Amino acid sequence: RLKTGFAFVGILEQWDLSICLFNKIFGIPRCHAAQLEDTRPTDNTTLKPTDYDVSELGDWRDDDDEIYDLATKLFETKLL
C-alpha cells in the first residue's frame, strides 16, 4: 500500500528536503522559509524518560523497520 496508496512520502530526518520534494510533486514553485521552521519546538530539558516493561512482548516485532526502509527507498527514488 505504501507504493500505491500515497501521493507523497517524506522522511522526518530529512525534513527540509521532504518539504521541497513535496512542493515539487504538487507544483509549488519553490520552498518557503516558513515551511522549514520548527513551529512546535520541544523543550528537551523537561522530558522525563519512561520505563516500559516490554518483556510481555516476547519475540514480537512490528513491521516499522520494513516500512521505514521502503519509505526511504521511495523517497530517494523521487529525488532523482
N, CA and C of each residue as an Amber inpcrd file, in Angstrom:
protein
   240
   0.8200000  -1.2010000   0.0000000   0.0000000   0.0000000   0.0000000
   0.8610000   1.2620000   0.0000000   2.0130000   1.2110000   0.6080000
   2.8830000   2.3790000   0.6510000   3.2890000   2.8150000  -0.7560000
   3.4350000   1.8430000  -1.6560000   3.8570000   2.1570000  -3.0270000
   2.7520000   2.8090000  -3.8490000   1.5010000   2.4740000  -3.5870000
   0.4150000   2.9570000  -4.4390000  -0.6150000   3.8280000  -3.7140000
  -0.6390000   3.7940000  -2.3940000  -1.6890000   4.4710000  -1.6590000
  -1.3500000   5.8760000  -1.1950000  -0.1370000   6.3380000  -1.4760000
   0.2860000   7.6540000  -1.0160000   0.8730000   8.4490000  -2.1790000
   0.4270000   9.6720000  -2.3350000   0.9830000  10.5410000  -3.3790000
   2.3750000  11.0460000  -2.9830000   2.6370000  11.0720000  -1.6870000
   3.9080000  11.6110000  -1.1970000   4.3290000  10.8730000   0.0630000
   5.6220000  10.5730000   0.1420000   6.2120000  10.0010000   1.3530000
   7.4240000  10.8500000   1.6900000   7.4270000  11.4460000   2.8800000
   8.5600000  12.2380000   3.3420000   9.2820000  11.5170000   4.4600000
  10.4910000  11.9630000   4.7500000  11.3110000  11.3650000   5.7950000
  11.6050000  12.4370000   6.8410000  11.2160000  12.1870000   8.0640000
  11.3740000  13.1690000   9.1360000  12.8210000  13.6320000   9.2920000
  13.7550000  12.6960000   9.2280000  15.1610000  13.0570000   9.4020000
  15.6930000  13.9250000   8.2640000  14.9280000  14.0170000   7.1910000
  15.2910000  14.8760000   6.0620000  14.1500000  15.8580000   5.8030000
  13.7570000  16.5320000   6.8620000  12.5850000  17.4090000   6.8290000
  12.6420000  18.4430000   5.7080000  13.7250000  19.2190000   5.6470000
  13.8160000  20.2900000   4.6450000  13.7060000  19.7320000   3.2310000
  14.4140000  18.6640000   2.9730000  14.3740000  18.0460000   1.6510000
  12.9860000  17.4640000   1.3720000  12.3550000  16.9080000   2.3850000
  10.9990000  16.3690000   2.2190000  10.0120000  17.4650000   1.8400000
  10.1180000  18.6070000   2.4970000   9.2230000  19.7280000   2.1910000
   9.4340000  20.2110000   0.7620000  10.6760000  20.3450000   0.3640000
  10.9550000  20.8080000  -1.0020000  10.4910000  19.7820000  -2.0350000
  10.6470000  18.5060000  -1.7500000  10.1600000  17.4650000  -2.6530000
   8.6390000  17.5080000  -2.7330000   7.9830000  17.7010000  -1.5910000
   6.5250000  17.8390000  -1.5690000   6.0940000  18.9740000  -2.4980000
   6.7630000  20.1050000  -2.3800000   6.4390000  21.2530000  -3.2280000
   6.5930000  20.9060000  -4.7040000   7.6730000  20.2470000  -5.0300000
   7.9300000  19.8790000  -6.4290000   6.8380000  18.9470000  -6.9550000
   6.4970000  17.9380000  -6.1810000   5.4980000  16.9570000  -6.6050000
   4.1370000  17.6160000  -6.8210000   3.7900000  18.5760000  -5.9730000
   2.4690000  19.1880000  -6.0550000   2.4640000  20.5510000  -6.7560000
   3.5640000  20.8640000  -7.4650000   3.5810000  22.0380000  -8.3220000
   3.7530000  23.3700000  -7.6210000   4.2650000  23.3600000  -6.4150000
   4.5500000  24.6120000  -5.7220000   5.9320000  25.0680000  -6.1830000
   6.0630000  26.2800000  -6.7080000   7.2870000  26.6840000  -7.4070000
   8.5850000  26.6090000  -6.5980000   8.5360000  26.8830000  -5.3130000
   9.7830000  26.8500000  -4.5370000   9.4690000  26.6160000  -3.0680000
  10.5260000  26.3220000  -2.3130000  10.3850000  26.1530000  -0.8610000
  10.3590000  27.5290000  -0.2030000   9.5680000  27.6630000   0.8180000
   9.4710000  28.9090000   1.5710000  10.0420000  28.6910000   2.9630000
  10.7410000  29.6680000   3.4760000  11.3830000  29.5610000   4.7910000
  10.3910000  29.1640000   5.8790000   9.1830000  29.6680000   5.8020000
   8.1800000  29.3630000   6.8260000   7.8520000  27.8650000   6.8750000
   7.9930000  27.1920000   5.7410000   7.7130000  25.7540000   5.7140000
   8.7780000  24.9630000   6.4730000   9.9370000  25.5250000   6.6080000
  11.0570000  24.8090000   7.2150000  11.2270000  25.1210000   8.6940000
  10.4130000  26.0250000   9.2230000  10.5200000  26.4030000  10.6300000
   9.9760000  25.3130000  11.5440000  10.5470000  25.2070000  12.7250000
  10.0390000  24.3070000  13.7560000   8.9640000  25.0640000  14.5180000
   7.7220000  24.8450000  14.1440000   6.6180000  25.5960000  14.7460000
   6.1340000  24.9880000  16.0560000   6.6640000  23.8370000  16.4070000
   6.2940000  23.1880000  17.6700000   7.5400000  22.6680000  18.3710000
   8.4310000  23.5800000  18.7450000   9.6770000  23.1340000  19.3800000
   9.4180000  22.4410000  20.7190000  10.2890000  21.5310000  21.0490000
  10.1850000  20.7770000  22.2930000  11.2950000  21.2060000  23.2300000
  10.9510000  21.3850000  24.4780000  11.9390000  21.7060000  25.4950000
  12.4950000  20.3860000  26.0260000  13.6180000  19.9640000  25.4890000
  14.1990000  18.6730000  25.8530000  14.6660000  18.6150000  27.2980000
  14.7820000  19.7540000  27.9740000  15.2450000  19.7390000  29.3590000
  14.1640000  19.2680000  30.3170000  12.8970000  19.2700000  29.8910000
  11.8110000  18.8690000  30.7840000  11.3100000  17.4580000  30.5090000
  11.8460000  16.8090000  29.4880000  11.3960000  15.4580000  29.1790000
  11.9110000  14.4800000  30.2290000  11.0540000  13.5520000  30.6060000
  11.4470000  12.5390000  31.5770000  11.3600000  11.1690000  30.9130000
  12.3700000  10.3520000  31.0990000  12.3150000   9.0140000  30.4920000
  11.2080000   8.1840000  31.1420000  10.5900000   7.3610000  30.3540000
   9.5490000   6.4780000  30.8540000  10.0350000   5.0520000  30.6870000
   9.9050000   4.2800000  31.7360000  10.3050000   2.8780000  31.6630000
   9.1000000   2.0370000  31.2550000   9.3140000   1.1940000  30.2790000
   8.2830000   0.3000000  29.8080000   8.7430000  -1.1310000  30.0430000
   7.8280000  -1.9690000  30.4550000   8.1240000  -3.3800000  30.6060000
   7.7390000  -4.0650000  29.3000000   8.7240000  -4.3310000  28.4730000
   8.4660000  -4.9320000  27.1740000   8.6150000  -6.4500000  27.2020000
   8.8490000  -7.0100000  28.3730000   9.0500000  -8.4570000  28.4750000
   7.8200000  -9.2330000  27.9990000   6.6440000  -8.6440000  28.1590000
   5.4160000  -9.3120000  27.7270000   5.3530000  -9.4860000  26.2110000
   6.1210000  -8.7130000  25.4890000   6.0880000  -8.7860000  24.0270000
   6.8070000 -10.0170000  23.5000000   7.6870000 -10.5810000  24.3180000
   8.4240000 -11.7670000  23.8740000   9.2260000 -11.4630000  22.6200000
   9.0340000 -12.2860000  21.6070000   9.7580000 -12.1120000  20.3400000
   8.9780000 -11.2930000  19.3250000   7.8300000 -10.7530000  19.7140000
   7.0100000  -9.9950000  18.7770000   7.7650000  -8.7760000  18.2730000
   7.6150000  -8.5100000  16.9870000   8.2560000  -7.3520000  16.3730000
   7.2970000  -6.7860000  15.3450000   7.1480000  -5.4740000  15.3430000
   6.2690000  -4.8830000  14.3330000   7.0470000  -4.6810000  13.0350000
   6.3710000  -4.1870000  12.0360000   6.9710000  -4.0400000  10.7120000
   7.5230000  -2.6350000  10.4560000   7.7030000  -1.8450000  11.4730000
   8.1510000  -0.4680000  11.2640000   9.4570000  -0.3750000  10.4810000
  10.4150000  -1.2260000  10.7870000  11.6970000  -1.1630000  10.0790000
  11.5170000  -1.4200000   8.5850000  10.7030000  -2.3970000   8.2610000
  10.4680000  -2.7180000   6.8500000   9.7380000  -1.5710000   6.1480000
   8.7600000  -1.0000000   6.8070000   8.0080000   0.1150000   6.2230000
   8.9160000   1.3260000   6.0560000   9.7170000   1.6160000   7.0750000
  10.6320000   2.7660000   7.0090000  11.6570000   2.5750000   5.8860000
  12.2000000   1.3760000   5.7490000  13.1700000   1.1140000   4.6830000
  12.5420000   1.3210000   3.3040000  11.3180000   0.8370000   3.1350000
  10.6280000   1.0260000   1.8580000  10.3270000   2.5030000   1.6270000
   9.8640000   3.2010000   2.6630000   9.5770000   4.6320000   2.5340000
  10.8330000   5.4010000   2.1440000  11.9600000   5.0640000   2.7470000
  13.2170000   5.7120000   2.4130000  13.5930000   5.4750000   0.9550000
  13.4120000   4.2620000   0.4810000  13.7200000   3.9430000  -0.9240000
  12.8030000   4.7350000  -1.8640000  11.5100000   4.7850000  -1.5400000
  10.5700000   5.5570000  -2.3700000  10.9310000   7.0230000  -2.3890000
  11.2920000   7.5580000  -1.2360000  11.6870000   8.9530000  -1.1110000
  12.9200000   9.2370000  -1.9820000  13.9210000   8.4020000  -1.8600000
  15.1670000   8.5930000  -2.6200000  14.9290000   8.4750000  -4.1160000
  14.0200000   7.5920000  -4.5280000  13.6890000   7.4380000  -5.9460000
  13.0650000   8.7280000  -6.4880000  12.1930000   9.3600000  -5.7020000
  11.5440000  10.5990000  -6.1360000  12.5390000  11.7560000  -6.2600000
  13.6410000  11.6610000  -5.5410000  14.6440000  12.7320000  -5.6060000
  15.3760000  12.7540000  -6.9470000  15.4090000  11.6280000  -7.6140000
  16.1690000  11.5170000  -8.8740000  15.4870000  12.1810000 -10.0340000
